[in-house]
Amino acid sequence: MKTSEFLSRIYHQGLPSGTYIELRIDTGGDLDRLWCNDLARLVPLATPYHTSAKSIWYSPGIRSEMRGRDQDVCLLPCLWVDCDAKCFPSSSVDQ
């Protein structure tokens, strides 16, 4: 499935006026954070990072402000699970 098709299924109802989707791009250093208020521009906005990014994360939570705080999420169009691959010392995580 193409990224654009996947995102169109998540955001199938569109974006309400004045709301944003956050993109976080991991290029190996600091995360680049981009904001988009137009679904048609969402994938093209991330396209320049496709070859250099370790990962590109699209926020499932639609935000009322261009901030990453929980209280700025105004709409959740889907249910999702966030599974991060992390490396923890064996003594710090319950087995």
C-alpha positions as CSV (number, residue, x, y, z in Angstrom):
1,M,0.0,0.0,0.0
2,K,1.3,3.4,-0.9
3,T,1.8,6.0,1.8
4,S,-0.8,8.3,0.2
5,E,-3.4,5.6,0.2
6,F,-2.6,4.7,3.9
7,L,-2.9,8.3,4.9
8,S,-6.1,8.8,2.9
9,R,-7.7,6.0,4.9
10,I,-6.7,7.4,8.2
11,Y,-7.8,11.0,7.3
12,H,-10.7,9.9,5.2
13,Q,-13.0,12.6,6.6
14,G,-10.5,15.3,5.7
15,L,-9.0,18.0,7.9
16,P,-11.3,20.6,9.6
17,S,-10.4,24.2,8.8
18,G,-7.6,25.5,11.0
19,T,-6.2,22.1,12.0
20,Y,-2.8,20.5,11.3
21,I,-1.1,17.2,10.9
22,E,2.4,16.9,12.4
23,L,5.2,15.1,10.6
24,R,8.3,14.2,12.5
25,I,11.3,13.3,10.4
26,D,14.3,11.4,11.9
27,T,17.4,12.1,10.0
28,G,19.7,10.7,12.6
29,G,20.2,13.9,14.6
30,D,17.4,16.2,15.8
31,L,13.9,15.5,14.7
32,D,12.6,17.8,12.0
33,R,9.0,18.8,12.7
34,L,6.7,19.9,9.9
35,W,3.1,20.9,10.0
36,C,0.6,20.5,7.2
37,N,-3.0,21.7,6.9
38,D,-3.7,20.3,3.4
39,L,-4.0,16.5,2.9
40,A,-2.9,16.9,-0.8
41,R,0.4,18.4,0.4
42,L,1.1,15.8,3.1
43,V,3.1,13.3,1.1
44,P,4.9,15.9,-1.1
45,L,6.0,17.7,2.1
46,A,7.9,14.6,3.3
47,T,9.1,13.5,-0.2
48,P,12.5,15.4,0.0
49,Y,13.3,13.3,3.2
50,H,12.6,9.9,1.7
51,T,16.2,9.0,0.9
52,S,17.9,10.5,4.0
53,A,15.4,9.9,6.8
54,K,15.6,6.9,9.2
55,S,11.9,7.3,9.7
56,I,9.0,9.6,8.9
57,W,6.2,9.8,11.4
58,Y,2.7,11.2,10.6
59,S,0.7,12.1,13.6
60,P,-2.6,10.2,13.8
61,G,-3.9,13.0,16.1
62,I,-5.2,16.1,14.2
63,R,-4.0,19.2,16.1
64,S,-5.7,22.6,16.7
65,E,-2.3,24.3,17.0
66,M,1.2,23.8,15.5
67,R,2.5,22.3,18.7
68,G,3.1,18.7,19.8
69,R,1.3,18.9,23.2
70,D,-1.4,16.3,24.0
71,Q,-3.9,19.1,24.7
72,D,-3.5,20.4,21.1
73,V,-5.0,17.1,19.7
74,C,-8.6,18.0,18.7
75,L,-9.6,14.9,16.7
76,L,-8.5,11.3,16.6
77,P,-9.7,9.8,13.3
78,C,-8.4,6.3,14.0
79,L,-7.2,3.9,16.7
80,W,-3.5,3.1,16.5
81,V,-0.7,1.4,18.4
82,D,2.7,3.0,18.8
83,C,5.4,0.3,18.9
84,D,8.9,1.8,19.2
85,A,12.0,-0.3,18.9
86,K,14.1,0.7,21.8
87,C,17.2,-0.7,23.3
88,F,17.0,-0.8,27.1
89,P,19.5,-2.3,29.5
90,S,18.1,-5.6,30.7
91,S,18.0,-4.5,34.3
92,S,15.7,-1.5,33.5
93,V,12.8,-3.3,31.9
94,D,10.6,-6.0,33.4
95,Q,11.1,-9.2,31.4
